[in-house]
């Protein structure tokens, strides 16, 4: 009895790395649900509240100065070296390269450009929104502050909101947004939250950002992730356009007219699996019969009763009206054995042929 080998965890991992034979039929795309809209509105209100609290120099600005004078990098100097490397998880260049490599593999495996396009749209929104806010409010950082207790707004700075924090939220949060299962989405959401929280607090520890900068950076990154479903139709149209350009380029290289994939898919969808199998078998048989040449017909002889070859019989010459006007005598050296039952035309079946003798 043959038993199948049980797959180990390593086998499942390597099987997961293989490319799918075709694009999955159903790719989960987040919808702009009512729950998401409520979260988006609440986050936007929180964003505006933080900006207003800093503009009016409220208790939040006082807390910023207190944390700055506390100087965390002097309180815990033993972790300074580690946090200098950890803060790289919020820098745009290294994180974009790592996440792009992962999402590029997912795009190749699933035959879709949606992961890469979603990352590109999120980073574009991040540059536009956070960059505009930084330049528009022009707040100076703790190392460049001029007046103790002031909000340091509109002085030519570019640290409000925190770009490191917003970039960490978007770059690592996009992995949770593109997760294929609810369980993976929950785990990746928790991991991205921990990373972005750590990056934001690290910038406060080092002294490059105010605490309010980090809080506003969290809100700015979360707004982008919550608004991404509104851009899904744009992502789908861009993907279809890119694939159409790819097919046209391939057809130009091959020198043939491009065949729309929807026609073949629709034709295949109209047939059941049994009909499709029968049609493919019939087409293969027709192609094989067309390629083969008709074989020449052999004269059918009566069935033989014994395996021993009969004695050679010399047939008398007689009228023979074949196409090639050949004599009925079997030529010497022929591979075809002589037939004892064969008679010449014009003679009776009951008469036996006489051997031909000389003289």
BALOBA-1460 file (C-alpha; in Angstrom, 3 decimals):
// residues 359
<rec num="1" residu="x" x="0.000" y="0.000" z="0.000"/>
<rec num="2" residu="x" x="1.478" y="3.283" z="-1.113"/>
<rec num="3" residu="x" x="1.237" y="6.227" z="1.254"/>
<rec num="4" residu="x" x="1.884" y="9.867" z="0.485"/>
<rec num="5" residu="x" x="4.757" y="11.656" z="2.160"/>
<rec num="6" residu="x" x="3.637" y="14.090" z="4.833"/>
<rec num="7" residu="x" x="4.754" y="17.616" z="4.070"/>
<rec num="8" residu="x" x="6.957" y="19.280" z="6.648"/>
<rec num="9" residu="x" x="6.863" y="22.932" z="7.557"/>
<rec num="10" residu="x" x="9.915" y="23.603" z="5.376"/>
<rec num="11" residu="x" x="8.171" y="21.935" z="2.418"/>
<rec num="12" residu="x" x="5.161" y="24.181" z="2.901"/>
<rec num="13" residu="x" x="7.411" y="27.241" z="3.043"/>
<rec num="14" residu="x" x="9.104" y="26.359" z="-0.258"/>
<rec num="15" residu="x" x="5.761" y="25.525" z="-1.820"/>
<rec num="16" residu="x" x="4.587" y="28.968" z="-0.797"/>
<rec num="17" residu="x" x="7.511" y="30.507" z="-2.683"/>
<rec num="18" residu="x" x="6.403" y="28.949" z="-5.979"/>
<rec num="19" residu="x" x="4.556" y="31.081" z="-8.474"/>
<rec num="20" residu="x" x="0.819" y="30.607" z="-8.832"/>
<rec num="21" residu="x" x="-0.157" y="28.958" z="-12.153"/>
<rec num="22" residu="x" x="-2.515" y="31.853" z="-12.831"/>
<rec num="23" residu="x" x="-3.827" y="34.961" z="-11.153"/>
<rec num="24" residu="x" x="-6.120" y="34.180" z="-8.212"/>
<rec num="25" residu="x" x="-9.779" y="34.647" z="-9.116"/>
<rec num="26" residu="x" x="-10.652" y="36.657" z="-6.019"/>
<rec num="27" residu="x" x="-8.144" y="39.130" z="-4.614"/>
<rec num="28" residu="x" x="-9.431" y="40.788" z="-1.476"/>
<rec num="29" residu="x" x="-9.612" y="44.541" z="-2.017"/>
<rec num="30" residu="x" x="-10.601" y="46.615" z="1.042"/>
<rec num="31" residu="x" x="-13.785" y="48.572" z="0.604"/>
<rec num="32" residu="x" x="-14.555" y="52.039" z="1.876"/>
<rec num="33" residu="x" x="-16.990" y="50.793" z="4.497"/>
<rec num="34" residu="x" x="-18.911" y="52.890" z="6.985"/>
<rec num="35" residu="x" x="-16.596" y="51.791" z="9.775"/>
<rec num="36" residu="x" x="-13.574" y="52.952" z="7.804"/>
<rec num="37" residu="x" x="-15.224" y="56.273" z="7.003"/>
<rec num="38" residu="x" x="-15.922" y="56.843" z="10.706"/>
<rec num="39" residu="x" x="-12.294" y="56.084" z="11.572"/>
<rec num="40" residu="x" x="-11.111" y="58.407" z="8.824"/>
<rec num="41" residu="x" x="-13.295" y="61.247" z="10.080"/>
<rec num="42" residu="x" x="-12.173" y="60.714" z="13.677"/>
<rec num="43" residu="x" x="-8.502" y="60.647" z="12.683"/>
<rec num="44" residu="x" x="-8.921" y="63.801" z="10.603"/>
<rec num="45" residu="x" x="-10.565" y="65.576" z="13.550"/>
<rec num="46" residu="x" x="-7.691" y="64.469" z="15.793"/>
<rec num="47" residu="x" x="-5.183" y="65.757" z="13.205"/>
<rec num="48" residu="x" x="-6.844" y="69.179" z="13.122"/>
<rec num="49" residu="x" x="-7.011" y="69.279" z="16.935"/>
<rec num="50" residu="x" x="-3.269" y="68.647" z="17.275"/>
<rec num="51" residu="x" x="-2.450" y="71.361" z="14.744"/>
<rec num="52" residu="x" x="-4.748" y="73.830" z="16.497"/>
<rec num="53" residu="x" x="-3.278" y="72.989" z="19.913"/>
<rec num="54" residu="x" x="0.212" y="73.758" z="18.653"/>
<rec num="55" residu="x" x="-0.854" y="76.960" z="16.876"/>
<rec num="56" residu="x" x="-2.459" y="78.447" z="19.993"/>
<rec num="57" residu="x" x="0.531" y="77.365" z="22.150"/>
<rec num="58" residu="x" x="-1.555" y="75.192" z="24.460"/>
<rec num="59" residu="x" x="-0.520" y="72.680" z="27.117"/>
<rec num="60" residu="x" x="0.756" y="70.430" z="24.332"/>
<rec num="61" residu="x" x="3.535" y="72.898" z="23.508"/>
<rec num="62" residu="x" x="4.406" y="73.097" z="27.207"/>
<rec num="63" residu="x" x="4.693" y="69.306" z="27.283"/>
<rec num="64" residu="x" x="6.973" y="69.463" z="24.250"/>
<rec num="65" residu="x" x="9.359" y="71.748" z="26.083"/>
<rec num="66" residu="x" x="9.285" y="69.649" z="29.240"/>
<rec num="67" residu="x" x="10.228" y="66.495" z="27.343"/>
<rec num="68" residu="x" x="12.961" y="68.368" z="25.510"/>
<rec num="69" residu="x" x="14.497" y="69.652" z="28.779"/>
<rec num="70" residu="x" x="14.273" y="66.149" z="30.227"/>
<rec num="71" residu="x" x="16.801" y="65.065" z="27.574"/>
<rec num="72" residu="x" x="16.032" y="61.316" z="27.330"/>
<rec num="73" residu="x" x="19.281" y="60.605" z="25.477"/>
<rec num="74" residu="x" x="21.136" y="61.668" z="28.623"/>
<rec num="75" residu="x" x="18.874" y="59.689" z="30.953"/>
<rec num="76" residu="x" x="19.391" y="56.351" z="29.147"/>
<rec num="77" residu="x" x="22.636" y="56.624" z="27.204"/>
<rec num="78" residu="x" x="23.121" y="52.821" z="27.062"/>
<rec num="79" residu="x" x="20.422" y="52.394" z="24.418"/>
<rec num="80" residu="x" x="21.548" y="55.286" z="22.260"/>
<rec num="81" residu="x" x="23.623" y="53.144" z="19.888"/>
<rec num="82" residu="x" x="20.774" y="50.703" z="19.295"/>
<rec num="83" residu="x" x="18.203" y="53.439" z="18.679"/>
<rec num="84" residu="x" x="20.499" y="55.109" z="16.156"/>
<rec num="85" residu="x" x="20.052" y="51.994" z="13.984"/>
<rec num="86" residu="x" x="16.420" y="51.409" z="14.910"/>
<rec num="87" residu="x" x="15.363" y="54.825" z="13.653"/>
<rec num="88" residu="x" x="16.395" y="53.715" z="10.139"/>
<rec num="89" residu="x" x="13.111" y="51.772" z="10.037"/>
<rec num="90" residu="x" x="11.427" y="55.124" z="9.529"/>
<rec num="91" residu="x" x="13.697" y="56.498" z="6.805"/>
<rec num="92" residu="x" x="12.170" y="56.629" z="3.349"/>
<rec num="93" residu="x" x="15.012" y="55.114" z="1.312"/>
<rec num="94" residu="x" x="15.859" y="51.890" z="3.215"/>
<rec num="95" residu="x" x="12.259" y="51.054" z="4.111"/>
<rec num="96" residu="x" x="11.009" y="51.683" z="0.565"/>
<rec num="97" residu="x" x="13.644" y="49.333" z="-0.862"/>
<rec num="98" residu="x" x="12.807" y="46.533" z="1.590"/>
<rec num="99" residu="x" x="9.048" y="46.789" z="1.206"/>
<rec num="100" residu="x" x="9.285" y="47.171" z="-2.585"/>
<rec num="101" residu="x" x="11.319" y="43.957" z="-2.814"/>
<rec num="102" residu="x" x="8.715" y="42.048" z="-0.813"/>
<rec num="103" residu="x" x="5.733" y="43.472" z="-2.698"/>
<rec num="104" residu="x" x="7.522" y="42.957" z="-6.021"/>
<rec num="105" residu="x" x="7.830" y="39.250" z="-5.258"/>
<rec num="106" residu="x" x="4.144" y="39.138" z="-4.333"/>
<rec num="107" residu="x" x="3.243" y="40.877" z="-7.590"/>
<rec num="108" residu="x" x="5.269" y="38.341" z="-9.589"/>
<rec num="109" residu="x" x="3.807" y="35.393" z="-7.700"/>
<rec num="110" residu="x" x="0.165" y="36.482" z="-8.024"/>
<rec num="111" residu="x" x="0.381" y="37.877" z="-11.594"/>
<rec num="112" residu="x" x="-0.798" y="41.315" z="-10.469"/>
<rec num="113" residu="x" x="0.700" y="44.782" z="-10.110"/>
<rec num="114" residu="x" x="-1.675" y="45.887" z="-7.357"/>
<rec num="115" residu="x" x="0.816" y="45.565" z="-4.436"/>
<rec num="116" residu="x" x="3.423" y="47.731" z="-6.151"/>
<rec num="117" residu="x" x="0.849" y="50.242" z="-7.391"/>
<rec num="118" residu="x" x="-0.722" y="50.518" z="-3.941"/>
<rec num="119" residu="x" x="2.698" y="51.195" z="-2.432"/>
<rec num="120" residu="x" x="3.417" y="53.819" z="-5.077"/>
<rec num="121" residu="x" x="0.087" y="55.587" z="-4.487"/>
<rec num="122" residu="x" x="0.565" y="55.586" z="-0.704"/>
<rec num="123" residu="x" x="4.089" y="57.008" z="-0.939"/>
<rec num="124" residu="x" x="2.901" y="59.658" z="-3.379"/>
<rec num="125" residu="x" x="0.117" y="60.686" z="-1.006"/>
<rec num="126" residu="x" x="2.620" y="60.734" z="1.847"/>
<rec num="127" residu="x" x="4.985" y="63.046" z="-0.013"/>
<rec num="128" residu="x" x="2.214" y="65.411" z="-1.043"/>
<rec num="129" residu="x" x="0.300" y="65.665" z="2.238"/>
<rec num="130" residu="x" x="3.125" y="65.513" z="4.775"/>
<rec num="131" residu="x" x="5.465" y="67.562" z="2.608"/>
<rec num="132" residu="x" x="2.862" y="70.298" z="2.149"/>
<rec num="133" residu="x" x="2.152" y="70.377" z="5.898"/>
<rec num="134" residu="x" x="5.853" y="70.603" z="6.749"/>
<rec num="135" residu="x" x="6.485" y="73.483" z="4.366"/>
<rec num="136" residu="x" x="3.220" y="75.236" z="5.172"/>
<rec num="137" residu="x" x="3.653" y="75.319" z="8.957"/>
<rec num="138" residu="x" x="7.459" y="75.700" z="8.974"/>
<rec num="139" residu="x" x="8.059" y="74.656" z="12.573"/>
<rec num="140" residu="x" x="11.596" y="74.488" z="13.951"/>
<rec num="141" residu="x" x="12.922" y="71.414" z="15.736"/>
<rec num="142" residu="x" x="14.141" y="71.207" z="19.355"/>
<rec num="143" residu="x" x="17.777" y="71.687" z="18.374"/>
<rec num="144" residu="x" x="16.965" y="74.932" z="16.508"/>
<rec num="145" residu="x" x="14.365" y="76.437" z="18.862"/>
<rec num="146" residu="x" x="14.757" y="80.172" z="19.478"/>
<rec num="147" residu="x" x="12.331" y="81.079" z="22.273"/>
<rec num="148" residu="x" x="11.576" y="78.892" z="25.284"/>
<rec num="149" residu="x" x="7.879" y="78.104" z="25.543"/>
<rec num="150" residu="x" x="6.974" y="79.203" z="21.984"/>
<rec num="151" residu="x" x="5.468" y="76.963" z="19.347"/>
<rec num="152" residu="x" x="8.261" y="77.790" z="16.847"/>
<rec num="153" residu="x" x="5.786" y="77.918" z="13.965"/>
<rec num="154" residu="x" x="6.315" y="79.614" z="10.541"/>
<rec num="155" residu="x" x="10.039" y="80.039" z="11.066"/>
<rec num="156" residu="x" x="11.240" y="78.047" z="8.049"/>
<rec num="157" residu="x" x="11.458" y="74.607" z="9.671"/>
<rec num="158" residu="x" x="10.252" y="71.296" z="8.260"/>
<rec num="159" residu="x" x="9.670" y="68.908" z="11.173"/>
<rec num="160" residu="x" x="5.915" y="69.205" z="11.824"/>
<rec num="161" residu="x" x="4.552" y="66.536" z="11.382"/>
<rec num="162" residu="x" x="7.288" y="63.937" z="11.825"/>
<rec num="163" residu="x" x="8.202" y="62.427" z="8.457"/>
<rec num="164" residu="x" x="9.960" y="59.440" z="10.050"/>
<rec num="165" residu="x" x="6.829" y="58.531" z="11.988"/>
<rec num="166" residu="x" x="4.412" y="59.006" z="9.096"/>
<rec num="167" residu="x" x="6.679" y="57.050" z="6.772"/>
<rec num="168" residu="x" x="6.902" y="54.162" z="9.261"/>
<rec num="169" residu="x" x="3.110" y="54.063" z="9.585"/>
<rec num="170" residu="x" x="2.549" y="54.015" z="5.815"/>
<rec num="171" residu="x" x="5.459" y="51.800" z="4.728"/>
<rec num="172" residu="x" x="4.887" y="49.036" z="7.266"/>
<rec num="173" residu="x" x="1.133" y="49.517" z="7.423"/>
<rec num="174" residu="x" x="0.787" y="48.876" z="3.681"/>
<rec num="175" residu="x" x="1.830" y="45.282" z="4.371"/>
<rec num="176" residu="x" x="-1.179" y="44.853" z="6.645"/>
<rec num="177" residu="x" x="-3.403" y="46.634" z="4.116"/>
<rec num="178" residu="x" x="-2.387" y="44.179" z="1.364"/>
<rec num="179" residu="x" x="-2.551" y="41.051" z="3.551"/>
<rec num="180" residu="x" x="-4.514" y="38.202" z="1.976"/>
<rec num="181" residu="x" x="-6.056" y="36.739" z="5.155"/>
<rec num="182" residu="x" x="-7.685" y="38.369" z="8.218"/>
<rec num="183" residu="x" x="-5.216" y="36.640" z="10.527"/>
<rec num="184" residu="x" x="-2.213" y="37.965" z="8.612"/>
<rec num="185" residu="x" x="-3.814" y="41.408" z="8.558"/>
<rec num="186" residu="x" x="-4.175" y="41.434" z="12.336"/>
<rec num="187" residu="x" x="-0.598" y="40.309" z="12.940"/>
<rec num="188" residu="x" x="0.889" y="42.733" z="10.443"/>
<rec num="189" residu="x" x="-1.200" y="45.582" z="11.847"/>
<rec num="190" residu="x" x="0.206" y="44.904" z="15.310"/>
<rec num="191" residu="x" x="3.778" y="44.687" z="13.993"/>
<rec num="192" residu="x" x="3.478" y="47.916" z="11.985"/>
<rec num="193" residu="x" x="1.960" y="49.711" z="14.986"/>
<rec num="194" residu="x" x="4.866" y="48.652" z="17.226"/>
<rec num="195" residu="x" x="7.454" y="49.672" z="14.624"/>
<rec num="196" residu="x" x="5.905" y="53.085" z="13.967"/>
<rec num="197" residu="x" x="5.407" y="53.736" z="17.684"/>
<rec num="198" residu="x" x="9.040" y="52.843" z="18.365"/>
<rec num="199" residu="x" x="10.323" y="55.005" z="15.508"/>
<rec num="200" residu="x" x="8.340" y="58.008" z="16.708"/>
<rec num="201" residu="x" x="9.515" y="57.712" z="20.317"/>
<rec num="202" residu="x" x="13.091" y="57.188" z="19.094"/>
<rec num="203" residu="x" x="13.042" y="60.570" z="17.351"/>
<rec num="204" residu="x" x="11.879" y="62.148" z="20.611"/>
<rec num="205" residu="x" x="14.630" y="60.318" z="22.505"/>
<rec num="206" residu="x" x="17.307" y="61.537" z="20.110"/>
<rec num="207" residu="x" x="15.910" y="65.064" z="20.215"/>
<rec num="208" residu="x" x="15.143" y="65.609" z="16.527"/>
<rec num="209" residu="x" x="11.359" y="66.012" z="17.005"/>
<rec num="210" residu="x" x="8.901" y="67.429" z="19.465"/>
<rec num="211" residu="x" x="6.420" y="65.021" z="20.990"/>
<rec num="212" residu="x" x="3.577" y="66.762" z="19.137"/>
<rec num="213" residu="x" x="5.433" y="66.186" z="15.852"/>
<rec num="214" residu="x" x="5.336" y="62.445" z="16.477"/>
<rec num="215" residu="x" x="1.649" y="62.428" z="17.429"/>
<rec num="216" residu="x" x="0.759" y="64.342" z="14.264"/>
<rec num="217" residu="x" x="2.949" y="61.988" z="12.197"/>
<rec num="218" residu="x" x="0.984" y="58.984" z="13.469"/>
<rec num="219" residu="x" x="-2.275" y="60.654" z="12.493"/>
<rec num="220" residu="x" x="-0.941" y="61.674" z="9.059"/>
<rec num="221" residu="x" x="0.167" y="58.132" z="8.201"/>
<rec num="222" residu="x" x="-3.079" y="56.610" z="9.449"/>
<rec num="223" residu="x" x="-5.111" y="59.011" z="7.297"/>
<rec num="224" residu="x" x="-3.310" y="57.770" z="4.178"/>
<rec num="225" residu="x" x="-3.927" y="54.106" z="4.987"/>
<rec num="226" residu="x" x="-7.595" y="54.727" z="5.741"/>
<rec num="227" residu="x" x="-8.107" y="56.666" z="2.481"/>
<rec num="228" residu="x" x="-6.426" y="54.083" z="0.215"/>
<rec num="229" residu="x" x="-9.679" y="52.239" z="-0.742"/>
<rec num="230" residu="x" x="-10.821" y="55.400" z="-2.531"/>
<rec num="231" residu="x" x="-7.860" y="54.962" z="-4.887"/>
<rec num="232" residu="x" x="-8.446" y="51.269" z="-5.651"/>
<rec num="233" residu="x" x="-10.390" y="51.990" z="-8.908"/>
<rec num="234" residu="x" x="-7.498" y="54.167" z="-10.071"/>
<rec num="235" residu="x" x="-5.046" y="51.373" z="-9.219"/>
<rec num="236" residu="x" x="-7.139" y="48.846" z="-11.175"/>
<rec num="237" residu="x" x="-7.287" y="51.098" z="-14.256"/>
<rec num="238" residu="x" x="-3.546" y="51.719" z="-14.117"/>
<rec num="239" residu="x" x="-2.872" y="47.978" z="-13.864"/>
<rec num="240" residu="x" x="-5.112" y="47.228" z="-16.869"/>
<rec num="241" residu="x" x="-3.400" y="49.969" z="-18.868"/>
<rec num="242" residu="x" x="0.078" y="48.643" z="-18.056"/>
<rec num="243" residu="x" x="-0.891" y="45.088" z="-19.024"/>
<rec num="244" residu="x" x="-2.402" y="46.341" z="-22.298"/>
<rec num="245" residu="x" x="0.820" y="48.163" z="-23.139"/>
<rec num="246" residu="x" x="2.822" y="45.036" z="-22.306"/>
<rec num="247" residu="x" x="0.670" y="42.876" z="-24.604"/>
<rec num="248" residu="x" x="0.950" y="45.407" z="-27.422"/>
<rec num="249" residu="x" x="4.737" y="45.519" z="-27.057"/>
<rec num="250" residu="x" x="4.955" y="41.719" z="-27.121"/>
<rec num="251" residu="x" x="2.782" y="41.545" z="-30.222"/>
<rec num="252" residu="x" x="4.973" y="44.108" z="-32.005"/>
<rec num="253" residu="x" x="8.055" y="42.054" z="-31.194"/>
<rec num="254" residu="x" x="6.400" y="38.879" z="-32.454"/>
<rec num="255" residu="x" x="5.029" y="40.614" z="-35.546"/>
<rec num="256" residu="x" x="1.451" y="39.482" z="-34.928"/>
<rec num="257" residu="x" x="-1.724" y="41.288" z="-34.042"/>
<rec num="258" residu="x" x="-2.529" y="41.273" z="-30.325"/>
<rec num="259" residu="x" x="-5.312" y="38.886" z="-29.347"/>
<rec num="260" residu="x" x="-7.480" y="40.148" z="-26.490"/>
<rec num="261" residu="x" x="-7.308" y="37.812" z="-23.542"/>
<rec num="262" residu="x" x="-10.967" y="38.370" z="-22.728"/>
<rec num="263" residu="x" x="-12.086" y="36.576" z="-25.903"/>
<rec num="264" residu="x" x="-10.263" y="33.343" z="-25.116"/>
<rec num="265" residu="x" x="-11.329" y="33.485" z="-21.481"/>
<rec num="266" residu="x" x="-14.970" y="34.011" z="-22.456"/>
<rec num="267" residu="x" x="-14.865" y="31.168" z="-24.979"/>
<rec num="268" residu="x" x="-13.365" y="28.818" z="-22.428"/>
<rec num="269" residu="x" x="-15.897" y="29.874" z="-19.808"/>
<rec num="270" residu="x" x="-18.826" y="28.916" z="-22.110"/>
<rec num="271" residu="x" x="-17.707" y="25.264" z="-22.200"/>
<rec num="272" residu="x" x="-18.062" y="22.810" z="-19.386"/>
<rec num="273" residu="x" x="-14.941" y="20.870" z="-18.312"/>
<rec num="274" residu="x" x="-16.099" y="17.690" z="-20.159"/>
<rec num="275" residu="x" x="-16.905" y="19.620" z="-23.327"/>
<rec num="276" residu="x" x="-13.605" y="21.447" z="-23.211"/>
<rec num="277" residu="x" x="-11.732" y="18.140" z="-22.825"/>
<rec num="278" residu="x" x="-13.654" y="16.559" z="-25.721"/>
<rec num="279" residu="x" x="-13.057" y="19.592" z="-27.934"/>
<rec num="280" residu="x" x="-9.336" y="19.619" z="-27.206"/>
<rec num="281" residu="x" x="-9.092" y="15.867" z="-27.962"/>
<rec num="282" residu="x" x="-10.997" y="16.274" z="-31.246"/>
<rec num="283" residu="x" x="-8.823" y="19.179" z="-32.344"/>
<rec num="284" residu="x" x="-5.666" y="17.212" z="-31.529"/>
<rec num="285" residu="x" x="-6.936" y="14.221" z="-33.545"/>
<rec num="286" residu="x" x="-7.806" y="16.420" z="-36.533"/>
<rec num="287" residu="x" x="-4.361" y="17.999" z="-36.492"/>
<rec num="288" residu="x" x="-2.708" y="14.583" z="-36.332"/>
<rec num="289" residu="x" x="-4.789" y="13.245" z="-39.248"/>
<rec num="290" residu="x" x="-4.041" y="16.321" z="-41.326"/>
<rec num="291" residu="x" x="-0.314" y="15.949" z="-40.811"/>
<rec num="292" residu="x" x="-0.189" y="12.251" z="-41.719"/>
<rec num="293" residu="x" x="-0.213" y="11.079" z="-45.363"/>
<rec num="294" residu="x" x="-2.663" y="8.344" z="-46.406"/>
<rec num="295" residu="x" x="-0.910" y="4.965" z="-46.354"/>
<rec num="296" residu="x" x="-1.091" y="2.775" z="-49.511"/>
<rec num="297" residu="x" x="-3.628" y="0.013" z="-49.323"/>
<rec num="298" residu="x" x="-2.341" y="-3.549" z="-49.187"/>
<rec num="299" residu="x" x="-4.193" y="-6.421" z="-50.802"/>
<rec num="300" residu="x" x="-6.106" y="-8.365" z="-48.199"/>
<rec num="301" residu="x" x="-5.456" y="-12.069" z="-48.278"/>
<rec num="302" residu="x" x="-7.379" y="-14.892" z="-46.705"/>
<rec num="303" residu="x" x="-6.418" y="-15.817" z="-43.168"/>
<rec num="304" residu="x" x="-3.699" y="-18.413" z="-42.855"/>
<rec num="305" residu="x" x="-4.185" y="-21.533" z="-40.829"/>
<rec num="306" residu="x" x="-0.554" y="-22.244" z="-40.093"/>
<rec num="307" residu="x" x="2.509" y="-20.230" z="-39.368"/>
<rec num="308" residu="x" x="4.739" y="-22.191" z="-41.781"/>
<rec num="309" residu="x" x="5.252" y="-20.434" z="-45.119"/>
<rec num="310" residu="x" x="3.639" y="-22.242" z="-48.081"/>
<rec num="311" residu="x" x="5.648" y="-23.820" z="-50.879"/>
<rec num="312" residu="x" x="6.514" y="-21.480" z="-53.754"/>
<rec num="313" residu="x" x="3.927" y="-21.586" z="-56.493"/>
<rec num="314" residu="x" x="4.549" y="-20.316" z="-59.972"/>
<rec num="315" residu="x" x="1.492" y="-18.732" z="-61.505"/>
<rec num="316" residu="x" x="0.729" y="-19.148" z="-65.189"/>
<rec num="317" residu="x" x="0.715" y="-16.003" z="-67.221"/>
<rec num="318" residu="x" x="-2.751" y="-14.768" z="-67.891"/>
<rec num="319" residu="x" x="-4.636" y="-11.652" z="-68.537"/>
<rec num="320" residu="x" x="-3.900" y="-9.116" z="-65.839"/>
<rec num="321" residu="x" x="-5.325" y="-5.637" z="-66.095"/>
<rec num="322" residu="x" x="-3.790" y="-3.755" z="-63.240"/>
<rec num="323" residu="x" x="-2.907" y="-0.082" z="-63.308"/>
<rec num="324" residu="x" x="0.795" y="-0.709" z="-63.791"/>
<rec num="325" residu="x" x="0.308" y="-3.716" z="-66.092"/>
<rec num="326" residu="x" x="2.523" y="-5.849" z="-63.942"/>
<rec num="327" residu="x" x="2.806" y="-9.595" z="-64.317"/>
<rec num="328" residu="x" x="1.278" y="-11.676" z="-61.555"/>
<rec num="329" residu="x" x="4.542" y="-13.500" z="-60.970"/>
<rec num="330" residu="x" x="6.061" y="-12.633" z="-57.627"/>
<rec num="331" residu="x" x="9.433" y="-10.985" z="-58.248"/>
<rec num="332" residu="x" x="12.534" y="-12.519" z="-56.803"/>
<rec num="333" residu="x" x="13.770" y="-10.870" z="-53.635"/>
<rec num="334" residu="x" x="10.396" y="-9.460" z="-52.687"/>
<rec num="335" residu="x" x="9.666" y="-9.213" z="-49.005"/>
<rec num="336" residu="x" x="6.034" y="-10.124" z="-49.492"/>
<rec num="337" residu="x" x="5.456" y="-13.907" z="-49.228"/>
<rec num="338" residu="x" x="3.639" y="-15.536" z="-52.137"/>
<rec num="339" residu="x" x="-0.050" y="-16.267" z="-51.670"/>
<rec num="340" residu="x" x="-1.156" y="-19.830" z="-52.427"/>
<rec num="341" residu="x" x="-4.782" y="-18.824" z="-52.687"/>
<rec num="342" residu="x" x="-4.195" y="-16.107" z="-55.235"/>
<rec num="343" residu="x" x="-5.543" y="-16.770" z="-58.729"/>
<rec num="344" residu="x" x="-5.329" y="-14.844" z="-61.946"/>
<rec num="345" residu="x" x="-8.233" y="-13.050" z="-63.393"/>
<rec num="346" residu="x" x="-10.336" y="-14.863" z="-65.990"/>
<rec num="347" residu="x" x="-9.822" y="-18.324" z="-64.460"/>
<rec num="348" residu="x" x="-12.201" y="-20.350" z="-62.372"/>
<rec num="349" residu="x" x="-11.807" y="-20.555" z="-58.594"/>
<rec num="350" residu="x" x="-12.074" y="-24.334" z="-58.701"/>
<rec num="351" residu="x" x="-9.270" y="-24.869" z="-61.160"/>
<rec num="352" residu="x" x="-5.792" y="-25.192" z="-59.765"/>
<rec num="353" residu="x" x="-2.894" y="-23.405" z="-61.404"/>
<rec num="354" residu="x" x="-0.430" y="-25.677" z="-63.241"/>
<rec num="355" residu="x" x="3.295" y="-25.215" z="-62.865"/>
<rec num="356" residu="x" x="5.031" y="-23.788" z="-65.827"/>
<rec num="357" residu="x" x="7.570" y="-26.191" z="-67.403"/>
<rec num="358" residu="x" x="10.099" y="-25.554" z="-70.039"/>
<rec num="359" residu="x" x="9.713" y="-27.053" z="-73.636"/>
